[in-house]
Amino acid sequence: MRGRCSKKHLYLSKKMAVFMVLMSTCTGLLTGCGNLSDLSNLNDLNDFKDFVLSKVIKTSETDAISEEEAETMIAPAEDTAEPDVQEPSTEAATDESIPEIPVRDIFEEKLAELVEVRGVFQAEQAGTMYEYNDEWFAPSGMISAEILDFDSDGSEEMLVCAAEECTHSNNGSYHIVLEMYEAENGEAAQAATVLLGEYIEADYVPTKQLETALRPNYWTEEIIAVNAVLINEKYYLVCENHSVAGAFADGQSQSYWILEYADGAIQFVGSFTQTDGGSSDFAYTGYAFADGACVKSDLYYGEWNADSALYSDFGQAITNFFEGYDIQLDDTIKNYKRASDGYGQYQSILSAENDQTLMFELINRKTSTDWHSPFDFAAVLRRGNDLLDLEK
């Protein structure tokens, strides 16, 4: 590119010329081309500097370089030194330099991994049973997921519900597992897990929990539901299981319990559990907990031992139990006189007045009206969101 030379360029050109003169002079001195006798009179570096300066001025008279300019050109160029080149750092980037990954992105990535391993629970299924062992239902896979601040610590967690084959049973049943995940260091880590099932204190249940089971030969009419209910800025998991045998046997069971995520664990808060009865003589015990440990149990309702129960009216018993946790129930169940009044009513006991988020609701119904086989069944799973719709 052509153009006028700047003063800086002209100065650098002169400096280069002087440098060449210096090199020539010094070379001549050292090779005998200069007057070496002059060097014997030099006592120190300053004398050498003055000597060279005199040679520069004499040698460069034709270049019209003044003594001041020559002095400047042989002086240390502190102000014109090239800046140090900073080499790229090989140290690992600090946490502050790493972009923070949104929590929901972390959880959704984990969901994709879980779905790849477990698959997704089929939302609508139907089948016919001629005999008790006829299998028509596929009870496995990811049921639902929800992202909320479950423990009120200011950070969101992800709760996953999934159906997995029981490892401690040989009857082909599946249990429902609840898993809580926390976001840690850009990844989703499992923080707690528990099987879905009500609490009970009975000699025949050493684990003190009746697991909610699903089977390929799904022959009971049933509702299984989990809702996250917000109470005083804290989420509680209200769980329901109401099952009726109307195909190859008769009888019913219904239990309702409350869980919370606290101190890194999913633990019981309360349980309204059927502790007696099948076709009649029902009894219900209310269990209260503190820090996950049962601290109190009361017989809330009993049909064969009504005098020992707190309430003689089933609707009143279950309503008062849940009102102790500020959980409102639907008016329908409030009006039940006996536990069997809910026979065939496959709906949640919760009132719409609660601030609640649906985790899932699974309802299996016998669609045929005959009291003998074959029996037709239809199961429908309802989720509260589309998080498992990975193609959305």
WOJO-V400998 format. One record per residue. RES is the residue in one letter. D_CENTER is the distance of its C-alpha to the mean C-alpha in whole Angstrom. Layout:
((RES & D_CENTER) (RES & D_CENTER))
This chain:
((M & 60) (R & 63) (G & 64) (R & 65) (C & 65) (S & 63) (K & 64) (K & 62) (H & 62) (L & 66) (Y & 66) (L & 64) (S & 66) (K & 69) (K & 67) (M & 67) (A & 70) (V & 71) (F & 69) (M & 71) (V & 74) (L & 72) (M & 72) (S & 75) (T & 77) (C & 75) (T & 75) (G & 79) (L & 79) (L & 78) (T & 80) (G & 83) (C & 83) (G & 83) (N & 85) (L & 84) (S & 87) (D & 85) (L & 82) (S & 84) (N & 84) (L & 80) (N & 79) (D & 76) (L & 73) (N & 74) (D & 77) (F & 76) (K & 74) (D & 77) (F & 79) (V & 76) (L & 76) (S & 80) (K & 79) (V & 77) (I & 79) (K & 82) (T & 80) (S & 78) (E & 81) (T & 81) (D & 77) (A & 78) (I & 76) (S & 77) (E & 77) (E & 74) (E & 72) (A & 72) (E & 71) (T & 68) (M & 67) (I & 68) (A & 66) (P & 63) (A & 60) (E & 58) (D & 57) (T & 57) (A & 55) (E & 52) (P & 48) (D & 46) (V & 44) (Q & 40) (E & 39) (P & 35) (S & 33) (T & 32) (E & 30) (A & 26) (A & 24) (T & 23) (D & 20) (E & 21) (S & 22) (I & 19) (P & 17) (E & 14) (I & 12) (P & 10) (V & 7) (R & 7) (D & 9) (I & 6) (F & 4) (E & 8) (E & 9) (K & 7) (L & 9) (A & 12) (E & 12) (L & 12) (V & 15) (E & 17) (V & 17) (R & 18) (G & 19) (V & 18) (F & 20) (Q & 24) (A & 24) (E & 28) (Q & 30) (A & 33) (G & 36) (T & 39) (M & 40) (Y & 44) (E & 43) (Y & 41) (N & 39) (D & 39) (E & 35) (W & 34) (F & 30) (A & 27) (P & 25) (S & 22) (G & 19) (M & 16) (I & 17) (S & 14) (A & 10) (E & 10) (I & 7) (L & 9) (D & 10) (F & 11) (D & 13) (S & 14) (D & 14) (G & 13) (S & 10) (E & 7) (E & 5) (M & 5) (L & 8) (V & 10) (C & 13) (A & 16) (A & 19) (E & 20) (E & 24) (C & 25) (T & 26) (H & 29) (S & 30) (N & 33) (N & 33) (G & 31) (S & 29) (Y & 25) (H & 23) (I & 19) (V & 16) (L & 14) (E & 10) (M & 8) (Y & 5) (E & 4) (A & 5) (E & 8) (N & 11) (G & 9) (E & 8) (A & 5) (A & 7) (Q & 8) (A & 9) (A & 12) (T & 14) (V & 17) (L & 19) (L & 20) (G & 24) (E & 26) (Y & 27) (I & 31) (E & 34) (A & 36) (D & 38) (Y & 37) (V & 33) (P & 33) (T & 29) (K & 29) (Q & 27) (L & 28) (E & 25) (T & 25) (A & 26) (L & 27) (R & 30) (P & 31) (N & 34) (Y & 33) (W & 36) (T & 35) (E & 34) (E & 31) (I & 28) (I & 25) (A & 22) (V & 19) (N & 19) (A & 17) (V & 19) (L & 19) (I & 22) (N & 23) (E & 20) (K & 18) (Y & 16) (Y & 18) (L & 17) (V & 21) (C & 22) (E & 25) (N & 27) (H & 31) (S & 32) (V & 36) (A & 38) (G & 41) (A & 42) (F & 43) (A & 43) (D & 42) (G & 41) (Q & 37) (S & 35) (Q & 32) (S & 30) (Y & 27) (W & 25) (I & 22) (L & 19) (E & 17) (Y & 14) (A & 16) (D & 16) (G & 13) (A & 15) (I & 15) (Q & 19) (F & 22) (V & 23) (G & 26) (S & 27) (F & 30) (T & 31) (Q & 34) (T & 36) (D & 40) (G & 41) (G & 41) (S & 43) (S & 45) (D & 45) (F & 41) (A & 40) (Y & 37) (T & 35) (G & 33) (Y & 31) (A & 30) (F & 27) (A & 26) (D & 24) (G & 23) (A & 27) (C & 29) (V & 32) (K & 34) (S & 35) (D & 37) (L & 39) (Y & 38) (Y & 40) (G & 43) (E & 45) (W & 48) (N & 47) (A & 47) (D & 49) (S & 46) (A & 43) (L & 42) (Y & 43) (S & 45) (D & 43) (F & 40) (G & 38) (Q & 39) (A & 38) (I & 34) (T & 34) (N & 35) (F & 33) (F & 30) (E & 31) (G & 31) (Y & 27) (D & 28) (I & 27) (Q & 29) (L & 31) (D & 32) (D & 36) (T & 37) (I & 36) (K & 37) (N & 41) (Y & 41) (K & 43) (R & 43) (A & 40) (S & 41) (D & 41) (G & 38) (Y & 39) (G & 38) (Q & 36) (Y & 32) (Q & 30) (S & 28) (I & 29) (L & 27) (S & 29) (A & 28) (E & 29) (N & 25) (D & 22) (Q & 20) (T & 17) (L & 18) (M & 16) (F & 18) (E & 22) (L & 24) (I & 28) (N & 31) (R & 34) (K & 38) (T & 39) (S & 43) (T & 45) (D & 47) (W & 47) (H & 48) (S & 46) (P & 45) (F & 42) (D & 40) (F & 36) (A & 33) (A & 30) (V & 27) (L & 23) (R & 22) (R & 19) (G & 17) (N & 16) (D & 16) (L & 13) (L & 14) (D & 17) (L & 16) (E & 19) (K & 19))
